[in-house]
Amino acid sequence: MAERVLVVEDDPPVRRMLERSLAAEGFDVRAAADGGAALALAADSVPDLVVLDVTMPGLSGIDVCRRLREKGLSGGVLMLTARDAVEDRVHGLDAGADDYVVKPFAIAEVVARLHALTRRGHERSVRVSFAGITLDTEANTVEREGETIELTPREAELLELLLRSPRTVLTRQLAVERIWRGAAVENVVDRYVARLRRKLSDPLLIRTVRGVGFILEA
């Protein structure tokens, strides 16, 4: 079955180019010209992947990404941006984006990054457990005490790193390299750990090692 891709871009020529090119690559493409239309399309049919322009009138791409994640979107989100400052990327990653492409871009790079996001989900199709927590890396869900908790892809990747090496310190630097491919500042890890703690609730298993990183222990 073709991967469903939602393209959100307010520039008509760029939007049409993305629609045609991604459809030619075998994706099932739907497109929106603004954030409001994108949220409506996503509510009607949940996409597997989202290609999302950052700068749009009305709702920005950051706002749209955050709302999609809040509504439970677990698929990959690829941001399109004309700005490549670290701070700009951090804002998008903190909202739940998975990857970035800087404008002007080659369509081949967009296609390659979408395929990479798709492979990332399929290749990690396993369950990892520790201390009563079971992570399903394909569904991006956690089971704890009979409750199923939805995670974003980034949250799931971070929890997987902790679960695969319990009682071992995960440094912020390693987390940034593995999850954000080096395209983030280290304090983004603290933000995602805070999210995991809120979602996993008590008892808290992720402990901060001051000045170094985090450790998962019962």
C-alpha positions as CSV (number, residue, x, y, z in Angstrom):
1,M,0.0,0.0,0.0
2,A,1.3,3.4,-0.9
3,E,2.4,5.7,1.9
4,R,-0.1,8.6,2.4
5,V,1.7,11.9,2.3
6,L,0.1,15.2,3.3
7,V,1.9,18.2,1.6
8,V,1.3,21.6,3.2
9,E,2.7,24.5,1.2
10,D,1.2,27.9,0.6
11,D,3.3,28.6,-2.6
12,P,1.2,27.2,-5.5
13,P,4.1,26.3,-7.9
14,V,6.1,24.6,-5.1
15,R,2.9,22.7,-3.9
16,R,2.1,21.5,-7.4
17,M,5.7,20.4,-8.0
18,L,5.7,18.4,-4.7
19,E,2.3,16.8,-5.6
20,R,3.4,15.7,-9.0
21,S,6.9,14.6,-8.0
22,L,5.8,12.6,-4.9
23,A,2.9,11.0,-6.8
24,A,5.4,9.9,-9.5
25,E,7.5,8.3,-6.8
26,G,4.5,6.2,-5.7
27,F,3.2,8.2,-2.8
28,D,-0.5,8.7,-2.2
29,V,-0.5,12.5,-2.1
30,R,-3.0,15.0,-0.7
31,A,-2.2,18.7,-0.5
32,A,-3.2,21.8,1.5
33,A,-2.5,25.5,1.0
34,D,-2.6,26.5,4.6
35,G,-2.6,25.2,8.1
36,G,-6.3,25.1,8.7
37,A,-6.9,23.0,5.5
38,A,-4.0,20.7,6.6
39,L,-5.6,20.0,10.0
40,A,-9.0,19.3,8.3
41,L,-7.4,16.9,5.8
42,A,-5.4,15.1,8.5
43,A,-8.6,14.7,10.6
44,D,-10.4,13.2,7.6
45,S,-7.6,10.8,6.7
46,V,-4.5,10.4,9.0
47,P,-1.3,10.7,6.8
48,D,1.7,8.4,7.2
49,L,4.0,11.3,6.4
50,V,3.7,15.1,6.3
51,V,5.8,17.5,4.3
52,L,5.2,20.8,6.0
53,D,6.3,24.4,5.1
54,V,7.4,26.3,8.2
55,T,6.4,29.8,7.1
56,M,2.8,30.2,6.1
57,P,0.1,32.9,6.7
58,G,-2.2,32.2,9.6
59,L,-1.1,29.0,11.3
60,S,2.6,28.4,10.9
61,G,4.1,25.1,10.1
62,I,5.3,24.9,13.7
63,D,1.8,25.4,15.0
64,V,0.4,22.8,12.6
65,C,3.0,20.3,13.6
66,R,2.3,20.8,17.3
67,R,-1.4,20.4,16.8
68,L,-1.0,17.3,14.7
69,R,1.2,15.7,17.4
70,E,-1.3,16.7,20.1
71,K,-4.0,15.0,18.1
72,G,-2.0,11.8,18.0
73,L,-0.2,11.9,14.7
74,S,2.7,9.3,14.9
75,G,3.9,9.5,11.3
76,G,7.1,11.3,10.2
77,V,7.0,15.1,9.7
78,L,9.5,16.7,7.3
79,M,9.8,20.4,7.6
80,L,10.6,22.8,4.7
81,T,12.3,26.0,5.7
82,A,14.1,28.9,4.2
83,R,16.0,29.4,7.5
84,D,18.8,27.0,8.6
85,A,19.7,28.5,12.0
86,V,20.0,26.0,14.8
87,E,17.3,27.9,16.8
88,D,14.8,27.6,14.0
89,R,15.4,23.8,13.7
90,V,15.1,23.4,17.5
91,H,11.7,25.1,17.5
92,G,10.5,22.6,14.8
93,L,12.0,19.6,16.5
94,D,10.5,20.7,19.8
95,A,7.1,20.9,18.1
96,G,7.5,17.3,17.0
97,A,9.2,17.5,13.6
98,D,11.4,14.6,12.5
99,D,13.6,16.1,9.9
100,Y,14.3,19.3,7.9
101,V,15.0,20.3,4.3
102,V,16.2,23.8,3.6
103,K,14.8,25.8,0.6
104,P,15.7,25.8,-2.2
105,F,15.7,22.1,-2.2
106,A,16.1,19.3,-4.8
107,I,13.1,17.0,-5.0
108,A,15.4,14.0,-4.8
109,E,16.4,15.1,-1.3
110,V,12.8,15.3,-0.2
111,V,12.0,11.9,-1.6
112,A,15.1,10.4,0.0
113,R,14.3,11.8,3.4
114,L,10.7,10.6,3.2
115,H,11.9,7.1,2.4
116,A,14.3,7.3,5.3
117,L,11.5,8.3,7.7
118,T,9.5,5.3,6.4
119,R,12.4,2.9,6.8
120,R,13.0,4.2,10.3
121,G,9.6,3.0,11.3
122,H,9.7,-0.4,9.6
123,E,13.2,-1.3,10.6
124,R,12.6,-0.7,14.3
125,S,9.5,-2.9,14.4
126,V,10.3,-4.5,17.8
127,R,9.2,-4.4,21.4
128,V,11.6,-3.4,24.1
129,S,10.8,-3.8,27.8
130,F,12.2,-2.8,31.2
131,A,10.7,-2.4,34.7
132,G,7.1,-2.8,33.6
133,I,7.4,-0.5,30.5
134,T,7.0,-2.1,27.1
135,L,7.7,0.1,24.0
136,D,6.3,-0.9,20.6
137,T,8.7,0.8,18.2
138,E,6.5,0.3,15.2
139,A,3.3,1.7,16.7
140,N,5.2,4.4,18.8
141,T,3.2,3.3,21.9
142,V,4.1,2.3,25.5
143,E,2.3,-0.1,27.7
144,R,2.5,0.5,31.4
145,E,0.3,-1.1,34.0
146,G,-2.3,-2.0,31.4
147,E,-2.4,1.5,29.9
148,T,-1.4,2.3,26.3
149,I,0.4,5.6,25.9
150,E,0.9,7.3,22.5
151,L,4.3,8.7,21.7
152,T,5.7,10.8,18.9
153,P,8.5,9.3,16.8
154,R,11.1,11.4,18.6
155,E,9.8,10.4,22.0
156,A,9.8,6.8,21.0
157,E,13.4,6.9,19.7
158,L,14.6,8.6,22.9
159,L,12.8,6.0,25.1
160,E,14.1,3.2,23.0
161,L,17.7,4.4,23.6
162,L,17.1,4.4,27.3
163,L,15.3,1.0,27.3
164,R,18.1,-0.7,25.3
165,S,20.7,0.4,27.9
166,P,19.0,0.6,31.3
167,R,21.1,1.6,34.3
168,T,23.6,3.2,31.8
169,V,23.9,6.9,31.4
170,L,22.7,8.3,28.1
171,T,24.5,11.5,27.4
172,R,22.8,14.4,25.8
173,Q,25.4,14.5,23.0
174,L,24.8,10.8,22.1
175,A,21.0,11.4,22.1
176,V,21.4,14.4,19.7
177,E,23.6,12.4,17.4
178,R,21.4,9.3,17.3
179,I,18.0,10.9,17.2
180,W,18.5,14.4,15.7
181,R,21.5,13.5,13.5
182,G,23.4,16.3,15.2
183,A,20.9,19.0,14.0
184,A,19.8,20.2,17.5
185,V,21.2,21.7,20.6
186,E,21.6,19.5,23.6
187,N,18.8,21.0,25.8
188,V,16.2,19.6,23.3
189,V,16.9,16.3,25.0
190,D,15.8,17.7,28.4
191,R,12.5,18.8,26.8
192,Y,11.8,15.4,25.4
193,V,12.7,13.7,28.7
194,A,10.3,16.0,30.4
195,R,7.6,14.9,28.0
196,L,8.3,11.3,28.6
197,R,8.1,11.8,32.3
198,R,4.7,13.4,32.0
199,K,3.4,10.7,29.8
200,L,4.8,7.8,31.8
201,S,3.7,9.3,35.1
202,D,4.7,7.9,38.5
203,P,6.8,6.2,39.5
204,L,9.4,8.1,37.6
205,L,12.1,5.9,36.1
206,I,14.2,8.4,34.1
207,R,16.7,10.1,36.4
208,T,18.8,13.1,35.5
209,V,22.6,12.8,35.9
210,R,23.6,16.4,36.4
211,G,25.9,17.8,33.7
212,V,25.9,14.5,31.7
213,G,22.5,13.1,30.7
214,F,19.9,10.6,31.8
215,I,19.6,7.1,33.1
216,L,16.7,4.6,33.2
217,E,16.5,2.6,36.4
218,A,13.9,1.0,38.6
